[in-house]
Amino acid sequence: MKNLKFLSLLTCITFFLSGCQIEELTKGTEKIHSADLSSAITSYECRNVSFSDYSTGTLPESFSNQNEVEIKTGTNASVGYVRVNLIADWVNCGAYTKSLGTSTEATSILLNFSDEIVYFNVDLLSVGWQTSKITLTAYSDLDSQGSIIQTISTPDLVGFYSCSELTLEAEGMRSIEITSSGDHPNNAKLLEINYCTNPDSDDDGILDNEDNCPEDYNESQSDFDGDGIGDVCDDDDDNDNIVDSLDGAPKSNTEEIINIGGCDTGISNQLYERGLFLSDLIDELESGEYKNLGQEVRSFAELTNNWVRSGIITAEDRKSILSCVVNE
């Protein structure tokens, strides 16, 4: 490793003496991509901070409140502070012009978040041979306290400078400490950070990415048609393509085959009128109170006789329905 660093240094000096522009020297300078966002990320509330947008020097006092994150030197040092610095012209990490580092050598960077986060992504810069590996460690409490939620490190970084990217994705992260190993440890610099919370927008005790109506209180999570949209925010609860406000039965029985007390009639359930299905009318009769079976059969006979006259079902269909009524 030291021999490789020495060879890279000679290369760098040669560039300077020849007046050539210094370029990224080794594969260690390539951007290291971590895991992609999960599908649930669309439900998260996310923020982006690029330190190229800030003036050089210490961060403004309003930074923490505006971004809901406090950034300071890590718990392994009681001195120093974080500051924004210009990136040298010969360092090429995309469009970034500034980075956030610490004023004191061998001091890690600590981020305290106002709320628990579920996603954190950072673009990082290390210059010179001061850093061999950068590590992110997420904790359940502020100031690197509590239990370790997750940790991730870059591969070994080789080259005059390295641009890298790391991502953490886990529930319950309150603080993240960024450390690095090498001849001069803990001097990694932040280029940009992205972080997301998983809120409970409607205060029903269910986080937004698990809530089938994230903006409407629905503690029960009832979903009549099983389409993933909760009843309180579903305009068509039975998924019959008729909006509830115009539907005569907003929660219709849309089974494919008419079933009576577990008896399969073999007859297709079809739309009757204004969002009512045949099975809705069957269910209504099934739930009725009758003095005896004869009275129940007469109720079904009258209903199905009207269906036969209207051409909705055949006489044979009617017999199948009445047979199920008798034998249920």
C-alpha positions as CSV (number, residue, x, y, z in Angstrom):
1,M,0.0,0.0,0.0
2,K,2.8,2.4,0.9
3,N,4.7,1.6,-2.3
4,L,1.6,2.3,-4.3
5,K,1.1,5.6,-2.5
6,F,4.8,6.5,-3.2
7,L,4.4,5.7,-6.9
8,S,1.3,7.8,-7.1
9,L,3.1,10.7,-5.4
10,L,5.9,10.5,-8.0
11,T,3.3,10.6,-10.7
12,C,1.7,13.6,-9.1
13,I,5.0,15.5,-8.8
14,T,5.7,14.7,-12.5
15,F,2.4,16.2,-13.5
16,F,3.2,19.4,-11.5
17,L,6.7,19.7,-13.1
18,S,5.4,19.2,-16.6
19,G,2.6,21.7,-16.2
20,C,-0.1,19.1,-16.9
21,Q,-3.4,19.0,-15.2
22,I,-3.7,16.4,-12.4
23,E,-6.4,13.8,-13.2
24,E,-7.9,11.1,-11.1
25,L,-5.1,8.5,-10.7
26,T,-6.5,5.2,-9.8
27,K,-9.7,3.2,-9.5
28,G,-9.9,4.4,-5.9
29,T,-11.1,7.8,-7.3
30,E,-14.1,6.3,-8.9
31,K,-17.5,7.0,-7.3
32,I,-18.6,4.1,-5.2
33,H,-22.3,3.6,-5.5
34,S,-24.3,1.9,-2.7
35,A,-27.8,0.3,-2.7
36,D,-30.6,1.9,-4.6
37,L,-33.6,3.5,-2.9
38,S,-36.2,1.1,-1.8
39,S,-39.7,1.3,-3.4
40,A,-41.0,2.9,-0.2
41,I,-38.8,6.0,-0.6
42,T,-41.7,7.7,-2.4
43,S,-43.5,7.9,1.0
44,Y,-40.6,9.5,2.8
45,E,-40.0,13.2,3.4
46,C,-36.5,13.9,2.1
47,R,-34.0,16.7,2.3
48,N,-30.9,17.5,0.2
49,V,-28.0,19.6,1.3
50,S,-25.1,20.5,-1.0
51,F,-22.2,22.3,0.8
52,S,-21.3,24.0,-2.5
53,D,-24.4,26.2,-1.8
54,Y,-22.8,27.6,1.4
55,S,-20.2,30.3,1.9
56,T,-16.8,29.2,3.1
57,G,-16.2,29.1,6.8
58,T,-18.5,27.9,9.6
59,L,-22.1,27.0,8.8
60,P,-24.7,29.7,9.5
61,E,-26.6,29.6,12.8
62,S,-29.8,29.0,10.9
63,F,-28.5,25.8,9.3
64,S,-29.6,23.3,11.9
65,N,-33.2,24.7,12.1
66,Q,-33.6,25.0,8.4
67,N,-32.3,21.5,7.6
68,E,-33.3,19.7,10.8
69,V,-29.8,18.4,11.3
70,E,-26.9,19.5,13.5
71,I,-23.4,18.9,12.2
72,K,-20.4,19.1,14.5
73,T,-17.2,17.4,15.3
74,G,-17.6,13.8,16.6
75,T,-17.6,12.5,20.1
76,N,-14.0,11.5,20.0
77,A,-12.8,15.1,20.2
78,S,-13.7,18.0,22.4
79,V,-12.2,20.7,20.3
80,G,-12.6,22.0,16.7
81,Y,-15.6,22.7,14.6
82,V,-16.9,21.9,11.1
83,R,-16.3,24.4,8.3
84,V,-16.9,24.8,4.6
85,N,-13.8,24.9,2.4
86,L,-13.2,25.4,-1.3
87,I,-12.2,22.3,-3.3
88,A,-8.9,22.7,-5.2
89,D,-9.3,23.1,-9.0
90,W,-7.4,19.9,-9.7
91,V,-9.9,17.8,-7.7
92,N,-12.8,16.6,-9.9
93,C,-15.8,15.2,-8.0
94,G,-18.4,16.3,-10.5
95,A,-19.9,19.8,-10.1
96,Y,-19.0,20.2,-6.4
97,T,-16.9,23.3,-5.6
98,K,-16.9,23.2,-1.8
99,S,-16.8,20.5,0.9
100,L,-17.5,20.4,4.7
101,G,-14.7,19.2,6.9
102,T,-13.4,19.7,10.4
103,S,-11.0,22.3,11.6
104,T,-9.1,19.9,13.8
105,E,-7.2,16.9,12.5
106,A,-8.2,13.4,13.7
107,T,-11.8,14.6,14.4
108,S,-14.8,12.7,13.0
109,I,-17.9,14.4,11.8
110,L,-21.2,13.8,13.7
111,L,-24.7,14.5,12.4
112,N,-27.6,14.7,14.9
113,F,-31.1,14.6,13.3
114,S,-34.1,16.3,14.7
115,D,-36.3,13.2,14.0
116,E,-35.5,9.6,13.3
117,I,-34.4,9.1,9.7
118,V,-34.7,6.0,7.6
119,Y,-32.4,6.9,4.7
120,F,-29.0,8.6,4.5
121,N,-26.8,9.1,1.5
122,V,-23.6,11.1,1.3
123,D,-21.1,12.1,-1.3
124,L,-17.6,12.1,0.2
125,L,-14.1,13.5,-0.7
126,S,-10.8,12.5,0.7
127,V,-7.6,14.2,-0.5
128,G,-4.0,12.9,-0.3
129,W,-3.0,9.7,1.3
130,Q,-4.5,10.6,4.6
131,T,-7.5,8.3,4.3
132,S,-7.6,4.6,3.4
133,K,-11.3,3.8,4.3
134,I,-14.4,5.9,5.2
135,T,-17.0,4.5,7.6
136,L,-20.6,5.6,8.4
137,T,-22.1,4.4,11.7
138,A,-25.7,5.1,12.6
139,Y,-26.9,5.2,16.2
140,S,-30.3,5.0,17.8
141,D,-29.7,8.1,20.0
142,L,-28.1,11.5,19.5
143,D,-24.3,12.1,19.8
144,S,-23.4,8.5,18.8
145,Q,-25.2,7.1,21.8
146,G,-27.6,4.2,22.1
147,S,-27.3,1.0,20.0
148,I,-25.6,0.8,16.6
149,I,-28.3,0.6,13.9
150,Q,-26.1,0.1,10.9
151,T,-22.6,0.6,9.6
152,I,-21.1,0.7,6.1
153,S,-17.6,1.4,4.8
154,T,-16.0,2.2,1.4
155,P,-13.6,-0.2,-0.1
156,D,-9.9,0.7,0.4
157,L,-9.4,4.1,-1.2
158,V,-6.3,4.5,-3.4
159,G,-5.1,7.6,-5.2
160,F,-4.2,11.2,-4.7
161,Y,-7.8,11.9,-4.0
162,S,-11.0,9.9,-3.9
163,C,-14.7,10.7,-4.5
164,S,-17.0,8.2,-2.9
165,E,-20.7,7.6,-2.0
166,L,-22.2,5.7,0.8
167,T,-25.8,4.9,1.8
168,L,-27.5,3.8,4.9
169,E,-31.1,2.6,4.9
170,A,-32.7,1.5,8.2
171,E,-35.4,2.6,10.7
172,G,-34.6,4.5,13.9
173,M,-31.4,6.4,13.0
174,R,-30.9,9.5,15.1
175,S,-27.2,10.3,14.7
176,I,-24.5,9.3,12.2
177,E,-20.8,9.5,12.8
178,I,-18.4,9.6,9.8
179,T,-14.9,8.3,10.6
180,S,-12.0,7.3,8.4
181,S,-8.9,5.2,8.9
182,G,-5.4,5.8,7.5
183,D,-2.2,7.7,8.2
184,H,-4.2,10.8,9.2
185,P,-7.6,9.4,10.2
186,N,-11.0,11.2,10.5
187,N,-10.5,13.8,7.8
188,A,-13.1,12.8,5.3
189,K,-15.0,15.7,3.8
190,L,-18.7,15.9,2.9
191,L,-19.8,17.1,-0.5
192,E,-23.6,16.5,-0.3
193,I,-26.0,14.7,2.0
194,N,-29.5,13.4,1.4
195,Y,-31.7,12.1,4.2
196,C,-35.3,11.1,4.7
197,T,-37.7,10.6,7.5
198,N,-40.7,8.3,7.6
199,P,-43.3,10.4,9.2
200,D,-46.8,9.6,10.4
201,S,-48.6,12.5,8.7
202,D,-52.1,11.7,9.9
203,D,-51.1,10.8,13.5
204,D,-52.9,7.4,13.4
205,G,-49.9,5.5,14.8
206,I,-48.9,4.0,11.3
207,L,-45.9,5.3,9.5
208,D,-46.6,6.8,6.1
209,N,-44.8,4.1,4.1
210,E,-47.0,1.4,5.7
211,D,-50.2,3.5,5.8
212,N,-52.8,2.8,3.1
213,C,-54.1,6.4,3.6
214,P,-51.1,8.4,4.8
215,E,-52.9,11.7,4.9
216,D,-56.2,10.5,6.4
217,Y,-56.6,9.1,9.9
218,N,-57.4,5.4,9.6
219,E,-56.1,3.4,12.5
220,S,-58.0,0.3,11.4
221,Q,-56.4,0.3,7.9
222,S,-59.6,-1.1,6.5
223,D,-59.4,-1.8,2.8
224,F,-62.6,-3.4,1.5
225,D,-61.5,-4.2,-2.0
226,G,-57.9,-5.0,-1.1
227,D,-56.4,-2.6,-3.6
228,G,-53.9,-1.1,-1.2
229,I,-55.9,2.1,-0.8
230,G,-57.7,2.4,2.5
231,D,-61.4,2.9,2.6
232,V,-61.3,6.4,4.1
233,C,-59.3,7.7,1.0
234,D,-60.6,5.3,-1.6
235,D,-63.1,6.9,-4.0
236,D,-64.2,3.5,-5.2
237,D,-64.3,1.1,-2.2
238,D,-65.5,-1.9,-4.1
239,N,-63.4,-1.3,-7.3
240,D,-66.4,-1.6,-9.6
241,N,-65.4,1.6,-11.5
242,I,-68.3,3.6,-10.0
243,V,-67.2,6.3,-7.6
244,D,-68.7,5.9,-4.1
245,S,-70.7,9.1,-4.3
246,L,-72.6,7.7,-7.3
247,D,-72.6,4.1,-6.2
248,G,-75.9,2.6,-4.9
249,A,-73.7,0.0,-3.0
250,P,-70.2,1.5,-2.3
251,K,-69.1,-1.8,-0.9
252,S,-70.7,-4.3,-3.2
253,N,-70.2,-8.0,-3.2
254,T,-68.3,-8.3,-6.4
255,E,-67.6,-12.0,-6.3
256,E,-67.4,-13.6,-9.7
257,I,-69.9,-16.4,-9.1
258,I,-73.1,-16.1,-6.9
259,N,-72.6,-18.0,-3.7
260,I,-75.4,-18.7,-1.3
261,G,-74.3,-20.0,2.2
262,G,-71.3,-21.7,0.7
263,C,-73.2,-23.2,-2.2
264,D,-71.8,-22.3,-5.6
265,T,-74.7,-21.6,-8.0
266,G,-72.5,-21.5,-11.1
267,I,-74.2,-18.3,-12.1
268,S,-72.1,-15.3,-13.0
269,N,-72.5,-12.3,-10.6
270,Q,-73.2,-9.2,-12.7
271,L,-73.9,-5.5,-12.3
272,Y,-77.6,-4.9,-11.7
273,E,-78.0,-1.1,-11.4
274,R,-76.3,1.9,-9.9
275,G,-73.4,-0.1,-8.5
276,L,-75.6,-2.9,-7.2
277,F,-74.6,-6.4,-8.1
278,L,-76.8,-9.5,-8.1
279,S,-74.9,-10.9,-5.1
280,D,-75.8,-7.7,-3.2
281,L,-79.5,-8.5,-3.5
282,I,-78.9,-12.2,-2.7
283,D,-76.9,-11.2,0.4
284,E,-79.7,-8.9,1.5
285,L,-82.2,-11.8,1.4
286,E,-79.7,-14.1,3.1
287,S,-79.4,-11.8,6.1
288,G,-83.2,-11.5,6.5
289,E,-85.1,-13.1,9.3
290,Y,-87.7,-15.8,8.3
291,K,-90.3,-17.8,10.2
292,N,-89.3,-20.9,8.3
293,L,-87.5,-22.2,5.2
294,G,-90.6,-21.9,3.1
295,Q,-90.9,-18.1,3.7
296,E,-87.2,-17.7,2.8
297,V,-87.6,-19.7,-0.4
298,R,-90.6,-17.6,-1.4
299,S,-88.5,-14.4,-1.0
300,F,-85.8,-15.8,-3.3
301,A,-88.3,-17.2,-5.8
302,E,-89.9,-13.7,-6.1
303,L,-86.6,-12.0,-6.7
304,T,-85.2,-14.5,-9.2
305,N,-88.6,-14.6,-11.0
306,N,-88.2,-10.9,-11.7
307,W,-84.7,-11.5,-13.0
308,V,-86.0,-14.2,-15.4
309,R,-88.7,-11.8,-16.7
310,S,-86.1,-9.1,-17.1
311,G,-83.8,-11.4,-19.0
312,I,-81.0,-11.2,-16.5
313,I,-80.9,-14.9,-15.8
314,T,-82.5,-18.0,-17.3
315,A,-85.1,-20.3,-15.8
316,E,-82.4,-22.9,-15.3
317,D,-80.3,-20.3,-13.4
318,R,-83.3,-19.6,-11.2
319,K,-83.6,-23.3,-10.3
320,S,-79.8,-23.4,-9.4
321,I,-80.3,-20.4,-7.0
322,L,-83.4,-21.9,-5.3
323,S,-81.6,-25.3,-5.0
324,C,-78.8,-23.6,-3.1
325,V,-81.4,-21.8,-0.9
326,V,-83.1,-25.0,0.0
327,N,-79.8,-26.8,0.7
328,E,-77.8,-24.1,2.5
